[in-house]
Amino acid sequence: MTYRELDVPGAWEITPRQHGDPRGVFLEFFQGAPFAAAAGYEFTVAQGNLSVSAAGVLRGVHFADVPPGQAKYVTCPRGAVLDVVVDLRVGSPTFGTWDSVLLDDTDRRAIFLSEGLGHAFFSLEDDSTVMYLCSTPYAPGREHGVHPLDPDLGISWPTTDRHGNAVAPQLSAKDQSAPSLQEAISSGLLPRFDDTVALDASRRG
């Protein structure tokens, strides 16, 4: 299993080692000790989520209040999604930047996002299945969003699916009504970089 930190600090692309034979494939999509060695702390799992999306479905950009925040370890066991991480931590040297990882059922990569980072993905195939390991349980009052099509974010979303067919983004009503980046900044909605640094320091001891 290999780890590569993305252009957004606090996010990693994880590529597992796959073991295949005529019966199929086996892999370990999460390993606690290698993760701790790469990130510098243990990832505690409080909840596991699963979503299934049609081609063109766009979910996000979602984030949670810090503290406590919500870190996510995400993989796609079926289909394909373009998974995107956005630095929404006000005061961060890389605030407003984003990076992406293709999660699919071929390379079976995963992505990890630490607390304070925004998360979104675009489904590239019908029935794309995404699994999340989360550090904290779902808490509606602490979870928020930024509109994924906001030009200020400048995310390059796909225009075709995995098979080359044209697709348009499909957003939920909640994501469609999410504030722009500037509106989220003005309202004080976004996490603060200093709070994420303090959280990171506390768990590293």
C-alpha positions as CSV (number, residue, x, y, z in Angstrom):
1,M,0.0,0.0,0.0
2,T,1.4,3.4,-1.0
3,Y,0.5,6.8,0.2
4,R,0.9,10.1,-1.7
5,E,0.0,13.4,-0.1
6,L,-2.0,15.6,-2.5
7,D,-1.5,19.2,-3.4
8,V,-4.0,20.0,-0.5
9,P,-2.0,19.3,2.7
10,G,-3.9,16.9,5.0
11,A,-5.2,14.7,2.1
12,W,-3.7,11.5,0.8
13,E,-4.2,9.2,-2.2
14,I,-3.8,5.6,-1.1
15,T,-3.1,2.8,-3.6
16,P,-3.5,-0.7,-2.3
17,R,-1.7,-3.9,-3.4
18,Q,-4.2,-6.2,-5.2
19,H,-3.8,-10.0,-5.1
20,G,-5.6,-11.6,-8.0
21,D,-6.0,-15.2,-9.3
22,P,-8.6,-17.0,-11.4
23,R,-11.0,-16.8,-8.5
24,G,-11.0,-13.0,-8.3
25,V,-9.2,-10.3,-6.3
26,F,-8.4,-9.6,-2.7
27,L,-7.0,-6.4,-1.2
28,E,-6.8,-4.5,2.1
29,F,-8.4,-1.1,1.4
30,F,-7.5,0.3,4.9
31,Q,-4.6,-0.6,7.2
32,G,-4.3,1.2,10.5
33,A,-0.5,1.0,11.1
34,P,0.6,2.2,7.6
35,F,-1.9,5.0,7.8
36,A,-0.6,6.1,11.1
37,A,3.0,6.0,9.8
38,A,2.0,8.2,6.8
39,A,-0.3,10.7,8.6
40,G,1.4,10.7,12.0
41,Y,-1.6,9.7,14.0
42,E,-4.2,6.9,14.2
43,F,-7.4,7.1,12.4
44,T,-10.4,6.3,14.6
45,V,-13.5,5.1,12.8
46,A,-16.8,6.1,14.3
47,Q,-19.1,5.5,11.3
48,G,-19.2,3.8,7.9
49,N,-21.3,5.2,5.0
50,L,-22.2,3.9,1.6
51,S,-23.8,5.8,-1.4
52,V,-24.8,4.6,-4.8
53,S,-25.0,7.2,-7.6
54,A,-26.0,7.3,-11.3
55,A,-23.6,8.7,-13.9
56,G,-23.5,12.5,-13.6
57,V,-24.4,12.7,-10.0
58,L,-22.4,15.4,-8.2
59,R,-22.3,15.2,-4.4
60,G,-20.6,18.0,-2.3
61,V,-18.7,20.1,-1.5
62,H,-19.3,19.0,2.1
63,F,-17.4,19.8,5.3
64,A,-18.0,19.8,9.1
65,D,-17.4,22.2,11.9
66,V,-14.0,22.0,13.6
67,P,-13.9,21.0,16.3
68,P,-14.7,18.1,16.2
69,G,-14.6,18.0,12.4
70,Q,-15.0,14.8,10.3
71,A,-12.1,13.1,8.6
72,K,-13.0,10.7,5.8
73,Y,-11.4,7.7,4.2
74,V,-13.1,7.1,0.9
75,T,-13.0,4.3,-1.7
76,C,-15.1,3.2,-4.7
77,P,-15.5,-0.6,-4.8
78,R,-17.9,-0.5,-7.8
79,G,-17.9,1.9,-10.8
80,A,-15.9,5.1,-10.9
81,V,-16.0,8.6,-9.4
82,L,-13.8,11.7,-9.6
83,D,-13.2,12.4,-6.0
84,V,-12.2,16.0,-5.1
85,V,-10.8,17.6,-2.0
86,V,-10.9,21.4,-1.4
87,D,-9.0,23.4,1.2
88,L,-11.7,25.3,3.0
89,R,-9.6,26.1,6.1
90,V,-9.6,29.9,6.4
91,G,-6.0,31.0,7.0
92,S,-4.5,28.0,5.3
93,P,-1.6,28.7,3.0
94,T,-3.4,26.7,0.3
95,F,-6.9,28.0,1.0
96,G,-9.2,27.6,-2.0
97,T,-7.1,25.1,-3.8
98,W,-8.3,21.7,-4.8
99,D,-7.0,18.3,-6.0
100,S,-8.6,15.2,-7.3
101,V,-8.2,11.4,-7.4
102,L,-9.9,8.9,-9.7
103,L,-11.5,6.2,-7.5
104,D,-12.6,3.2,-9.5
105,D,-13.0,-0.6,-9.4
106,T,-9.7,-1.1,-11.5
107,D,-7.0,0.5,-9.4
108,R,-9.2,0.6,-6.3
109,R,-7.5,3.6,-4.8
110,A,-8.7,5.4,-1.7
111,I,-8.5,9.0,-0.6
112,F,-8.2,10.4,2.9
113,L,-9.3,13.9,3.9
114,S,-8.5,15.3,7.3
115,E,-10.8,17.6,9.3
116,G,-11.6,21.0,7.8
117,L,-11.2,19.9,4.2
118,G,-14.2,20.0,1.7
119,H,-15.2,16.8,0.0
120,A,-17.1,16.1,-3.3
121,F,-17.3,13.6,-6.0
122,F,-18.7,13.2,-9.5
123,S,-20.1,9.8,-10.6
124,L,-18.7,8.5,-13.9
125,E,-20.8,5.4,-14.2
126,D,-24.3,4.3,-13.2
127,D,-24.4,2.5,-9.8
128,S,-21.0,3.8,-8.8
129,T,-20.7,2.8,-5.1
130,V,-18.7,4.9,-2.7
131,M,-17.8,3.8,0.8
132,Y,-16.7,6.2,3.6
133,L,-15.0,5.5,6.9
134,C,-15.7,8.6,9.1
135,S,-13.9,9.8,12.2
136,T,-17.2,11.2,13.8
137,P,-20.9,10.3,13.5
138,Y,-23.2,12.2,11.2
139,A,-24.4,15.4,12.9
140,P,-26.7,17.5,10.7
141,G,-26.2,20.7,12.7
142,R,-22.4,20.6,12.3
143,E,-22.3,19.7,8.6
144,H,-22.3,22.2,5.7
145,G,-21.6,22.7,2.1
146,V,-20.3,25.1,-0.6
147,H,-21.8,25.1,-4.1
148,P,-19.6,22.7,-6.2
149,L,-20.1,24.7,-9.4
150,D,-19.0,28.0,-7.9
151,P,-16.6,29.7,-10.3
152,D,-14.4,30.8,-7.4
153,L,-13.6,27.2,-6.6
154,G,-12.8,26.6,-10.3
155,I,-13.1,22.8,-10.1
156,S,-12.8,21.1,-13.4
157,W,-15.7,18.7,-13.3
158,P,-16.0,16.0,-16.0
159,T,-18.3,16.5,-19.0
160,T,-18.4,12.8,-20.0
161,D,-18.9,9.5,-18.1
162,R,-16.5,6.6,-18.0
163,H,-17.7,5.5,-21.5
164,G,-17.3,8.8,-23.2
165,N,-21.0,9.8,-23.1
166,A,-21.9,13.4,-22.3
167,V,-23.2,14.0,-18.8
168,A,-24.4,17.0,-17.0
169,P,-24.0,17.5,-13.2
170,Q,-27.0,16.3,-11.1
171,L,-27.1,18.0,-7.7
172,S,-29.4,17.4,-4.7
173,A,-31.7,20.2,-3.7
174,K,-29.5,20.8,-0.6
175,D,-26.3,21.0,-2.7
176,Q,-28.0,23.2,-5.3
177,S,-28.9,25.7,-2.6
178,A,-25.4,25.7,-0.9
179,P,-23.7,29.1,-0.5
180,S,-20.9,30.2,-2.7
181,L,-17.4,30.3,-1.4
182,Q,-17.6,34.0,-0.8
183,E,-20.9,33.7,1.0
184,A,-19.5,31.0,3.2
185,I,-16.5,33.2,4.0
186,S,-18.7,36.2,4.8
187,S,-21.0,34.2,7.1
188,G,-18.1,32.7,9.1
189,L,-19.3,29.2,8.1
190,L,-15.9,27.8,7.1
191,P,-13.4,26.0,9.4
192,R,-10.4,27.9,10.6
193,F,-6.9,26.7,9.8
194,D,-5.7,27.4,13.3
195,D,-8.4,25.2,14.8
196,T,-7.3,22.3,12.5
197,V,-3.7,22.8,13.5
198,A,-4.6,22.7,17.2
199,L,-6.7,19.5,16.6
200,D,-3.8,17.9,14.8
201,A,-1.3,18.8,17.5
202,S,-3.6,17.4,20.3
203,R,-3.8,14.0,18.7
204,R,-0.1,13.8,18.0
205,G,0.5,14.4,21.7
